[in-house]
């Protein structure tokens, strides 16, 4: 039994297929890979949104502010065992706390998109970021599914 794809997802897949045909015009249609998208995970939904915005003439990219881990000093002893001299440490990122998962521009408007699946809720920092972003004239969207995101873009008149 096959699942019926939503209009939004059909549109995304169609745009992805057009994009790959344009990039590889000499490859026969039947040899091109089938385009697959899913919004069931945060990574999947993020990919759907970033690709869709880029396909319709905007520019979008995934962003992050997670920082990085620096490993401590260690050496291998004569028995080949790793000996830890100092502990590693985590250093925070340099971006603003609460920044959105996706940043971009569409139809001349700056976009910030926060991906929230299931029971995931905005943090206090994310709410503050949203307020500041909207006050500055940007469009902030909380995306819970690709259909919801697609429909919100249509409602706001931002469909490229």
N, C-alpha and C positions, 0 to 999 in steps of 0.2 A: 504494500500500500504506500503510495507516494504522498508526501505532504505538499499542499498547495502553498506556494510562496506568495507573500504579500505583494501588493503593487509596488511598494517602496523597494523591497528586496529584488523584485523583477527588474525595476528601473536600474538599480545598482549593478546587477549582473549584466544587463544590456550595455550599460556604459563601460563596464570593464572589458566586455568582449569587443566593443568598438575601439577602445584604447589599445588593446593587444593587436588587433588587426592593423591599426594605423602604425604601430611600432614595428610590425613584421609583415609588410605587405606582400612579400614574395612567398610566404608560407601558405599553402592551401588551407582553407577554412577548416576542413575536417582534421587537420594535423595540429591545430592550435589547442592548447590545454583548456579544459572547461573551467570557467571561473566559479569559485565556490566562496561563499560568505556565510557567516553565522553570527548572530548577536547574542548567543547563549552564554558567552564568557565576557569579562571586561576587555580582554585583549581582542577578542573577535569583534565586539561592538566598536572599540576604538578604531580598528582597521576599517570597518564599514564606513564610519564617519569620515575619517581622514581621506580614504580613497574617493568617496562620493564628492566631498567638497573639491578635491583636486580635479575630478572628472568634469565637474560642471563649471569650471573656469575660475574657481577660487584657489586659495593656497592654504593648506593646513598641515600641521605636523604634531606628532605626539611630543609632549613635554614632560619633564620630571624634575624633581628637586630632592632626590633621595640621598645625595651625598655618596660617600664611598668608604670602604674599609681599607685601612692600611695595616698590613701584616707586621707583626713584631719581628725581632731579630731571632734567628735560630741557626743551628749548625748541625751537621751529622757527626755523631761521635764515631770512634773507631769500630764500633759494632754495626754501623750503618743506621743507627736509630736517630731520629730527628729530636734534638733537644731545644726547647723553647727558652730563650734568654729573657725576652721581654714580651709582654702581651701586646696584641694588636689593638688598634683603636679605630673607632668609627668617627669620621669627621663629617659634619653636616654640609649639605649643598649650599651654594651661594645664592640661590634664587629665593624668592619670597615664599614663606610658609602659606599654604592654602591655595597656591597657584593651580589653575585648571589643568586637566589631563591633556587637553588639545587646545592649541592656539592657532588662529588663522585669520584670514580675511576673505570676505565674500561680498560681492556687489558694493565694494568700497567701505564695508563696515568691519571693524575688528571683532573677531569672535573668540570667546573662551567657552570651552565645553567641558563640563565635568561629567564623567561616566560613573553612574551609580546603578548597580544591579541588586536585585533582591531587597533585603532589608538595610542595605548600606545607606547611611545618611551623611549629610554634609557636616564637617567639623566646624567649630567656631571660626577658625582661621579661614576656611573656605567660604563661609557666609560673609565674612569681612571683605575677602577678596572680591566676591561677587558684587557687593555693594559699591566698592571702590571702582570696579571695572565698569559697572553700569552708570555710575555717576560721571565717569570720564567719557561716556558716549558709546561704549562697547555693547555688544550683544552677548549675554551670558545665557547658556542653555544647560540644563541638567538633563542628560540623556539616559533614559532607563531602558530603551529599546531602540532599534533602528527605525521602526515604524513611527514611534513617538517623536524622535528627532526629525525625521523626514516631514511629518505633518506640522511640526512647530516651525520649521524653515518655511513651509508653504504659507502658514498663517501670518508669518512676519514679512512675507513678500521677499524672501531672500533666495529664491531658486535660480541663481545665476542668470 
